[in-house]
């Protein structure tokens, strides 16, 4: 629901919506998840996410989280970008600190300070998630068949 920045392209970086459009999508259950971040609403549309999952494709959700030691870098990056007002920058920094306080609530935490290591960790998560019972089509029938076989 935030205004599009000059460097962003509709449909490439985000799908920008008015608050009224967002509320209509939220209220019609068209969103898989949504959250208010830095005073704006962000969401994942349900239909494309469920389609990807039904096709057996992996979904990776990037949740904005900054380590305490990286708050200064975040502030510097926001100022260098020079597309946000000072009040917006301060709100983002305050919200980043609040997100840090909830780090124990995440299923997985990857600190992206070494790209190769972070990539390997993401791959490990994807492999593990693919092995979950509910992500294995045909597993129930396979195991049932094994249990139904008569021993010779």
TORBA-717650 format. One record per residue (C-alpha): x, y, z; residue in one letter; residue number from 1. Coordinates in steps of 0.25 Angstrom, whole numbers, plus 2048, in hexadecimal, padded with zeros to 3 digits. Each point is the difference from the previous one (the first is absolute). Layout:
((X, Y, Z), 'A', NUM),
...
END
This chain:
((800, 800, 800), 'X', 1),
((80C, 809, 800), 'X', 2),
((802, 80A, 7F5), 'X', 3),
((809, 7FB, 7F5), 'X', 4),
((80E, 806, 800), 'X', 5),
((805, 806, 7F3), 'X', 6),
((80A, 7F4, 7FD), 'X', 7),
((7F5, 7F6, 802), 'X', 8),
((7F8, 7F9, 7F5), 'X', 9),
((7F1, 7FC, 802), 'X', 10),
((7FF, 7F1, 7FF), 'X', 11),
((810, 7FE, 801), 'X', 12),
((804, 804, 80E), 'X', 13),
((7F2, 800, 806), 'X', 14),
((7F1, 801, 7FC), 'X', 15),
((7FC, 80D, 806), 'X', 16),
((7F2, 801, 806), 'X', 17),
((7F8, 80B, 807), 'X', 18),
((7FC, 7FD, 80E), 'X', 19),
((7F1, 7FE, 7FB), 'X', 20),
((805, 7F6, 7F6), 'X', 21),
((809, 7F9, 80A), 'X', 22),
((7F4, 7FF, 80A), 'X', 23),
((7F7, 7FA, 7F5), 'X', 24),
((80B, 7F5, 7FD), 'X', 25),
((802, 7FD, 80F), 'X', 26),
((7F1, 800, 803), 'X', 27),
((7FD, 7F6, 7F4), 'X', 28),
((80B, 7F7, 805), 'X', 29),
((808, 802, 7F4), 'X', 30),
((80D, 802, 808), 'X', 31),
((808, 7F4, 805), 'X', 32),
((806, 809, 80B), 'X', 33),
((802, 80F, 802), 'X', 34),
((806, 809, 80A), 'X', 35),
((802, 80F, 803), 'X', 36),
((80E, 804, 7FF), 'X', 37),
((805, 80E, 802), 'X', 38),
((7F2, 805, 7FF), 'X', 39),
((7FD, 7FA, 7F3), 'X', 40),
((7F9, 7F2, 7FD), 'X', 41),
((807, 7F5, 7F8), 'X', 42),
((7FB, 7F3, 7FD), 'X', 43),
((801, 7F3, 7F8), 'X', 44),
((7F5, 7FD, 7F6), 'X', 45),
((7FA, 7F2, 803), 'X', 46),
((7FD, 7FC, 7F2), 'X', 47),
((80E, 800, 7FA), 'X', 48),
((806, 7FA, 80C), 'X', 49),
((7F6, 7F5, 801), 'X', 50),
((802, 7FD, 7F1), 'X', 51),
((80F, 7FF, 802), 'X', 52),
((7FF, 7F7, 80C), 'X', 53),
((7F6, 7F7, 7F9), 'X', 54),
((80A, 7FF, 7F4), 'X', 55),
((80A, 7FB, 80A), 'X', 56),
((808, 80D, 7FF), 'X', 57),
((808, 805, 80C), 'X', 58),
((7FB, 80E, 806), 'X', 59),
((80A, 808, 807), 'X', 60),
((7FB, 80C, 809), 'X', 61),
((80A, 80B, 803), 'X', 62),
((7FC, 806, 80D), 'X', 63),
((807, 80D, 803), 'X', 64),
((809, 7FF, 80C), 'X', 65),
((80D, 807, 804), 'X', 66),
((80A, 7FD, 80A), 'X', 67),
((803, 80A, 80B), 'X', 68),
((80E, 801, 7FB), 'X', 69),
((7FA, 804, 7F2), 'X', 70),
((7F7, 80B, 804), 'X', 71),
((80B, 80B, 7FD), 'X', 72),
((802, 7FA, 7F2), 'X', 73),
((7F1, 800, 7FE), 'X', 74),
((7FF, 80E, 803), 'X', 75),
((80C, 804, 7F7), 'X', 76),
((7F9, 7F8, 7F5), 'X', 77),
((7F3, 807, 801), 'X', 78),
((807, 80D, 800), 'X', 79),
((808, 7FD, 7F4), 'X', 80),
((7F4, 7FB, 7F9), 'X', 81),
((7FB, 80E, 802), 'X', 82),
((7F1, 7FD, 7FD), 'X', 83),
((7FB, 800, 80E), 'X', 84),
((7FD, 80B, 809), 'X', 85),
((808, 801, 80E), 'X', 86),
((7F3, 7FC, 807), 'X', 87),
((7FE, 7F4, 7F7), 'X', 88),
((80E, 7FC, 803), 'X', 89),
((7FF, 801, 80F), 'X', 90),
((7F3, 7F8, 7FF), 'X', 91),
((807, 7F5, 7F9), 'X', 92),
((80B, 7FF, 80A), 'X', 93),
((7F7, 800, 80B), 'X', 94),
((7F8, 7F5, 7FA), 'X', 95),
((80D, 7F8, 7FD), 'X', 96),
((803, 800, 80E), 'X', 97),
((7F2, 7FB, 804), 'X', 98),
((802, 7F5, 7F6), 'X', 99),
((80D, 7FC, 806), 'X', 100),
((7F9, 7FE, 80E), 'X', 101),
((7F7, 7F5, 7F9), 'X', 102),
((80B, 7F8, 7FA), 'X', 103),
((7FD, 7F4, 808), 'X', 104),
((7F2, 7FF, 7F9), 'X', 105),
((806, 7FC, 7F3), 'X', 106),
((801, 7F2, 7FB), 'X', 107),
((80E, 803, 7FA), 'X', 108),
((80A, 80B, 801), 'X', 109),
((80A, 803, 7F6), 'X', 110),
((80A, 80B, 802), 'X', 111),
((804, 805, 7F2), 'X', 112),
((80E, 805, 803), 'X', 113),
((807, 7F5, 7F7), 'X', 114),
((7F8, 7FE, 7F3), 'X', 115),
((806, 7F2, 7FE), 'X', 116),
((7FD, 7FB, 80E), 'X', 117),
((7F2, 807, 7FF), 'X', 118),
((7FD, 7F9, 7F3), 'X', 119),
((804, 7F2, 805), 'X', 120),
((7F7, 802, 80D), 'X', 121),
((7F4, 804, 7F7), 'X', 122),
((803, 7F3, 7F7), 'X', 123),
((800, 7F8, 80D), 'X', 124),
((7F3, 805, 804), 'X', 125),
((7FA, 7FE, 7F3), 'X', 126),
((805, 7F1, 800), 'X', 127),
((7FA, 7FE, 80E), 'X', 128),
((7F3, 806, 7FC), 'X', 129),
((7FE, 7F7, 7F4), 'X', 130),
((802, 7F4, 809), 'X', 131),
((7F4, 804, 809), 'X', 132),
((7F4, 7F6, 7FF), 'X', 133),
((7F6, 80A, 7FB), 'X', 134),
((809, 804, 7F4), 'X', 135),
((802, 7F1, 7FB), 'X', 136),
((7F5, 7FD, 7F6), 'X', 137),
((7FD, 7F1, 800), 'X', 138),
((808, 7FD, 80D), 'X', 139),
((7F3, 7FC, 807), 'X', 140),
((7FC, 7F6, 7F5), 'X', 141),
((80E, 7FB, 800), 'X', 142),
((801, 7FD, 80F), 'X', 143),
((7F2, 7FA, 800), 'X', 144),
((804, 7F7, 7F5), 'X', 145),
((80D, 7FB, 808), 'X', 146),
((7F7, 7FE, 80C), 'X', 147),
((7F6, 7F8, 7F8), 'X', 148),
((80A, 7F7, 7FA), 'X', 149),
((800, 7F2, 805), 'X', 150),
((80D, 7FA, 805), 'X', 151),
((804, 7F4, 7F8), 'X', 152),
END
